[in-house]
Amino acid sequence: MLILLSLLLFLGNCPKCPEGKIKVAIFEVSGAGIEKEFLTTISDLLRIDLEDCGEYIVMSKEDMMGALNGNLSVSGGTEEVSKVCEKIKVSYAVTGNIVKLGNKLIISVALIDRWDKIRIFEDRLTASNMEDLETTIKRLAEALCKQKKASENVTVDNVTEAEAKPKLRRTSFSTGGGVVGYIFPVGGSFGKEGKGYSYIYSGDSNRDEIIGGDITQMPGLGMFYIYETSYWMGEVAGTWHFKGQSYLLDIGFSGYRFTSLQDVSPFIGGGLGMALGSRITGVDSNYSYSYNYLDSTYDTTYYYYTNPESFNALLVSFGGGVEFFRTYDFHFLLNVKYNIIFAEGIPNGLSVYFGLIYKKSGESNCCGF
């Protein structure tokens, strides 16, 4: 009976909690020349954020004070910390230190294993001001929770000011940029069967290339202006597609929703605009022939007179893509859209664009490429 009671007592104080989570104690953060009340507040925030992550059972401040006679500070190396952990029956300990440099606060944290008596993880972040402090503590708690450097957990919503200055951006900005790509006729057309962006067949591939005959794809260049927040991107863009003597200009507004806050962020959405263009519907040719007796060469000349057909129509698009390097100055875009053109005989098109934008840190606007 005594053995059973002893076993139950041991399990009740076991560093491994019933849920299988590890029990951890957070000691008061130290810092030379910093007020004790401030250090206590930082320690309390760290305790709350680490408990919210759900990976550990965090020993309450009241239980720690009861077990340690009100002293929540710990000094010395990992050997001394391990002894205190053994006394209060926890497996891990979190210690921290704050160094003040001007207006900046450099906050360091460490996770110590009681059994192996080593630091199994440590990290640090810099808070540029008091407003940055809460974000910094939360990021460090996430780093301790996942045992993954805080720099690897950055998103557009939790970038600190100190990180933003060298290469990272704010959570919203507006800027311009440029795109290159192609549009391909895909699907049907409005009103009657579409015959491509030009449909002259001469039987001469060189001639077709010049007059824009049998066009099944057109390269394009464009410029755009965007406003981007954490989860949304609005775009005003114009793209000029051309080949031979045919062209297509689409101008419109699009809205996209990001599905991630990471550096590689997929997005989906749609847009509305206008399509303006001209395509070849007929051709006349004039043929001349001459023979040079001096060098025995032939000279053949074609003259082409085209009958362009102009159009302007409503354009509706939907699609998505991926934005790369969202937290850096340069952003790379891959965008795929399906364009529905409400003009008779003009085929709907699938467009694929590659874009580049530049956002200079600390400024709200800048020029694009």
Phi, psi and omega in degrees: 000317179297322179296317180297317179295321179296320179295317178297321179295321180293316180297326180293337179247015184293136178300335176270118183283163182304329181284358183087000179275153181274138180272134185227146177245136179252114181273161184295135180293140180259161178182122182287131177075014180246137184300143182297322180299322179292318178296321178296319179296316178299317179297319179294319178297318179296321179296316181294314183292323179291324177292325180293336182291336172085359182273336184235160165261111184271124178296132184292156180297321180295317179295321179294318180295322178293320182282336185245019178057038175084359181261109182262004179268153176220139181233167180095187182272195183295332179297313181293320179296320180298322179296319178293321178298321178296323181294320183262005173060058171232156181272325183237154173230144175247124176241158181210163179213144179238132176241129180260124177234100185065237177268358182268148175238118177263115186251123179245142177226156179217145176249120186248133179271122181297321188285313182273348178058045179223161172276112182271346178198143173207152183201169177206154176220160179248129174258122183281337181203179183293328179294332180280345190296315183297318177297320180297315180296319180296317178297319179292323177296319177296321179296317177296320182297313183268352186052049182221133186308140181300330180295339179270352180253017184286138171229174181291346180266343184236022176291128177279162181296323180296323178287327185292330186297313183285319188209348186261159187247173175282173185283351175213146179195167175229144182194177179242171180190186181222158181224155168228151180176200183221156169235138183237135174295122180222131178083195184274200178218169184274129172091309179207172185296131178278143181245023181098178180282351169196144187221053176257130180240111183257344185085356179244111185296324179295318179295317179301321181295322182288314186271354179085032181283146175053051182281120177250356174198152179223132174289160182212154174231144182206168174229152181212161175231130184234154168236124188235134172243192183301313186244356185230150175219124174255140187223131169247121189219156172223131183230131182253114177256140184205149170193131184059230179256016176254149178209161176216123178244120175245133181231130181186181178244138178229150175234137183228150177246122176283143178258003182208158175252008185277178179298328175253106189237111172291155177214154178224157179169201182199179183202175183219140181189202180234145175244125178239138181192178177210138179223160183277130178238352179196161182207142171243145181231149177238126188247130176231151185221136176215156180232128179265112183285338182291314181243011175056048179242156178255150176230114181243130184232136175246142173238126186247134176236111188264157174245088184289147176243114181269153178208155169215139189201164174291142179233129175240133182229153172209152182168212183184190181177202182221134172254129182254149176060049184296330184266008180252173179295316180265133177241136179248132184243138167239119187230129177238124183229146171256121186255122175260117183253118183272064176227139184298128175078356179268118185291149170295156186225148172257118181251141178235121184236147171240125186233159178223130176230157182229127178237111179283129183301136175087357179239151183272336182221154171195171182280160181243189181243000000 
